[in-house]
Amino acid sequence: MTTHAVESEGPPLSLLEKAAKVLSAFQTAQPRLTLTEVVQRSGLPRSSAHRILDQLVQQRWLEREGRDYRLGIGMLELGAMAAHHNRLRRAALPHLHALHESTGHLVHLTVLDGTEVVYLERIGGSHDHGVPSRVGGRQPAYCTAAGKAILAFSDATLVEPVIRHGLRPRTPRTITRPESFRGELARVRERGVAFDYEEGFQGVFCVAAPLRGAGRAIASISVCGNGAHRELERIAPAVLGCARSVWQAMFGPGRRTRKRTESTPPLPTAGVPQPAMDNMMSWLRFSEWM
């Protein structure tokens, strides 16, 4: 017997709402569902459910085996990324608050996503309104201390796309020449921290440290402020210490790896935990977290 579903009265559902209903049908202990079961659980007409299922399979959010559908690798990647971001934020939060209290400036936790940095956390007060950042917001990686701190300890496969995308001038101080930018990343590796002297926004100064062990950076922690340029050198050791504390909170002291990645020079400061770690976005993309 063919199963039919009738959408409830009211405004017609958008395509996004229908897709959400289909995906919500898989919130069950049963890992596989047939088209009929999706129709029953979602309340959508059979033709709509079938069309949306096909589109979700094409996007790798679902997989099809015969007559059955199940969650696909695309959905697992998103879930893994969200879980890791939440774990990172929980581990970092007390240390970020302590850093804000000790410096009196705005503190960020950021990760790299393509050519941009994404702000996972922002700790600061009302007096920090001059720094244009928000949780979930994005900025180009090349003109932020947070982005440079991650890129300096990343593979060329992550750095070169940023350069090819364009180093557009945001202020008169933005580094816009590829060779100058590569030289800046080399200096970040030597110092262990990155500085931003009004490269992204006029009047905004930042210092950032990568969150890493012996391998590539998975995130960065930064301190920013209006007119904070005179304090950046003084603040830098506190930012670096905060990054170490967050790493230890997440992974423990770890062990030294026998072989370093050639493309990733060691952090020039003792006492950093040593478990190797790839860039978080690449790591999650290959589902190692799962």
C-alpha positions in Angstrom: 0.0 0.0 0.0 1.4 3.4 -1.0 2.0 5.8 1.9 0.8 9.3 1.4 1.5 12.3 3.7 -0.2 15.6 3.7 1.6 18.7 4.7 -0.1 20.6 7.6 -2.2 23.6 6.8 -0.5 27.0 7.0 2.2 28.7 5.0 4.0 26.4 2.5 7.3 25.0 3.7 10.5 26.3 2.1 12.9 23.9 0.5 15.2 24.3 3.5 12.5 23.5 5.9 11.6 20.4 3.9 15.2 19.3 3.8 15.4 19.8 7.6 12.4 17.6 8.1 13.9 14.9 6.0 17.2 15.0 7.9 15.4 15.1 11.2 13.8 11.8 10.2 17.2 10.1 10.8 17.3 11.2 14.5 16.6 7.6 15.5 18.5 4.5 16.7 17.6 3.0 13.3 20.5 3.9 11.0 18.7 3.1 7.7 15.4 4.3 6.5 13.4 3.6 3.4 11.5 6.2 1.4 8.3 5.1 3.0 9.8 5.5 6.5 11.1 9.0 5.7 7.7 10.0 4.4 6.1 8.7 7.6 8.6 10.5 9.9 8.8 13.8 8.0 5.1 14.2 7.1 6.1 15.3 3.6 4.4 14.1 0.4 6.1 11.1 -1.1 7.2 13.0 -4.3 8.8 15.9 -2.2 10.6 13.5 0.1 11.9 11.5 -2.8 13.2 14.6 -4.6 14.9 15.9 -1.5 16.5 12.6 -0.7 18.0 12.4 -4.1 19.4 16.0 -3.7 20.9 15.2 -0.3 22.5 12.1 -1.7 24.1 14.2 -4.4 25.5 16.6 -1.8 26.9 13.6 0.2 24.7 14.4 3.2 23.0 11.1 2.7 24.0 7.8 1.2 21.8 5.3 -0.6 22.1 1.5 -0.6 19.4 -0.2 -2.6 16.1 1.1 -1.2 17.7 2.3 2.1 19.1 5.7 3.0 21.5 6.6 5.8 23.5 9.6 6.9 26.4 10.3 4.6 30.0 11.3 5.1 29.2 15.0 4.5 26.9 15.0 7.5 29.5 13.1 9.6 32.1 15.7 8.7 29.9 18.6 9.8 29.1 16.8 13.0 32.7 16.0 13.7 33.7 19.6 13.1 31.0 20.9 15.4 32.0 18.4 18.1 35.7 19.4 17.9 34.9 23.1 17.8 32.8 22.7 21.0 35.6 20.7 22.7 38.2 23.3 21.7 36.0 26.1 23.0 35.2 24.4 26.3 38.9 23.7 26.9 40.0 27.2 26.0 37.3 29.2 27.7 38.7 29.5 31.3 42.2 30.3 29.9 40.7 33.0 27.5 39.0 34.6 30.5 42.2 34.6 32.5 44.1 36.1 29.6 41.5 38.9 29.2 41.7 39.6 33.0 45.5 39.8 32.9 45.8 42.0 29.8 42.6 44.0 29.9 42.1 43.6 26.2 39.9 41.7 23.8 40.7 38.0 23.4 39.8 35.8 20.4 39.9 32.0 19.7 40.0 31.4 16.0 40.4 28.6 13.4 41.3 28.7 9.8 38.6 27.9 7.1 40.0 28.2 3.6 41.3 31.7 3.2 39.6 33.1 6.2 39.7 32.9 10.0 36.5 32.1 11.9 36.0 33.5 15.5 34.9 30.7 17.8 35.0 32.9 20.9 35.3 36.5 21.8 36.1 37.6 25.4 35.9 41.4 26.1 33.9 44.2 27.4 31.9 47.2 26.0 35.1 49.2 25.7 36.2 46.8 23.0 33.5 47.8 20.5 36.1 49.4 18.2 37.4 45.9 17.2 35.0 44.6 14.5 34.7 41.0 15.5 31.9 38.6 16.6 31.5 34.9 17.4 31.0 33.1 14.1 32.3 36.1 12.1 35.0 35.9 9.5 38.0 37.9 8.4 40.7 37.4 5.7 43.5 35.3 7.2 46.4 37.2 5.6 45.7 40.6 7.4 45.1 39.3 10.9 47.5 38.2 13.6 45.2 35.2 14.2 45.4 34.1 10.6 49.2 34.6 10.2 49.8 32.6 13.4 48.0 29.6 11.9 49.4 30.0 8.4 53.0 30.3 9.6 52.7 26.7 11.0 50.7 25.2 8.1 51.5 23.4 4.9 52.0 25.3 1.7 48.8 23.7 0.5 47.0 26.0 2.9 49.2 29.1 2.5 49.4 29.2 -1.3 45.6 29.4 -1.8 45.5 32.4 0.5 48.1 34.1 -1.6 46.4 33.2 -4.9 43.1 34.5 -3.6 44.7 37.9 -3.4 46.4 40.0 -0.7 44.2 43.0 -1.2 45.0 46.2 0.8 42.7 46.7 3.7 44.7 49.6 5.1 48.0 51.3 4.1 49.8 48.8 6.4 48.4 45.6 4.8 51.1 43.3 3.4 50.1 42.9 -0.3 53.2 41.4 -1.9 53.4 37.5 -1.9 57.1 37.4 -1.2 56.7 39.9 1.6 53.9 37.9 3.1 56.0 34.7 3.0 58.8 36.6 4.7 56.3 37.7 7.4 55.3 34.1 8.0 58.9 33.1 8.4 59.3 35.8 11.0 56.2 34.5 12.8 57.9 31.0 12.9 61.1 32.6 14.4 59.2 34.6 17.1 56.5 32.0 17.8 53.8 34.8 17.7 52.3 36.9 15.0 51.6 40.7 15.1 49.0 42.8 13.3 49.9 46.5 13.3 46.7 48.0 11.7 46.9 45.5 8.8 43.2 44.7 8.8 41.6 47.8 10.4 43.1 51.2 11.2 43.6 51.7 14.9 43.4 47.9 15.7 46.5 46.1 16.9 46.8 42.4 17.7 49.2 39.7 18.8 48.4 36.0 18.3 49.9 32.6 19.1 49.3 29.3 17.3 47.6 26.5 19.1 49.9 23.6 18.3 52.2 20.9 19.5 55.1 19.7 17.2 52.9 19.7 14.1 50.8 22.2 12.3 48.5 24.8 14.1 44.9 23.8 14.6 43.8 27.3 15.9 45.1 30.5 17.3 44.6 32.7 20.4 44.9 36.5 20.0 44.7 39.7 22.0 43.5 42.8 20.2 42.8 46.4 21.1 42.5 49.9 19.9 45.8 51.7 20.5 47.4 48.6 22.0 50.5 48.8 19.8 52.8 49.9 22.7 51.8 46.8 24.7 52.0 44.0 22.1 55.6 43.0 22.9 54.8 42.9 26.6 51.5 40.9 26.1 53.1 38.4 23.6 54.5 35.9 26.3 51.1 35.8 28.0 49.3 34.9 24.8 51.9 32.2 24.0 51.5 30.8 27.5 47.7 30.8 27.1 48.0 28.8 23.9 50.2 26.2 25.6 47.8 25.9 28.5 44.8 25.3 26.2 46.8 22.7 24.3 47.7 20.9 27.5 44.0 21.1 28.6 43.0 19.4 25.4 45.7 16.8 24.8 47.8 16.6 28.0 51.6 16.8 28.0 51.9 14.2 25.3 55.1 12.7 24.0 57.8 14.0 21.6 57.3 12.7 18.1 60.3 11.0 16.5 60.1 12.8 13.2 59.0 16.4 12.6 57.1 17.5 9.6 59.7 19.2 7.4 57.3 22.0 6.2 56.6 22.9 9.8 59.5 24.4 11.8 59.4 23.8 15.6 58.1 26.5 17.9 61.2 28.3 19.2 60.1 28.0 22.9 60.6 25.1 25.3 57.9 23.3 27.2 55.3 23.0 24.5 53.5 19.6 24.4 54.6 17.6 21.4 51.8 15.4 19.9 51.7 15.9 16.2 48.5 17.5 14.8 47.5 18.4 11.3 45.5 21.6 10.6 42.1 21.0 12.1 40.1 21.6 9.0 42.1 19.0 7.0 42.1 16.6 9.9 38.3 16.7 10.1 37.9 16.5 6.4 39.5 13.1 6.4 37.2 12.0 9.3 40.2 11.1 11.6 38.3 12.7 14.5 35.5 10.2 14.0 
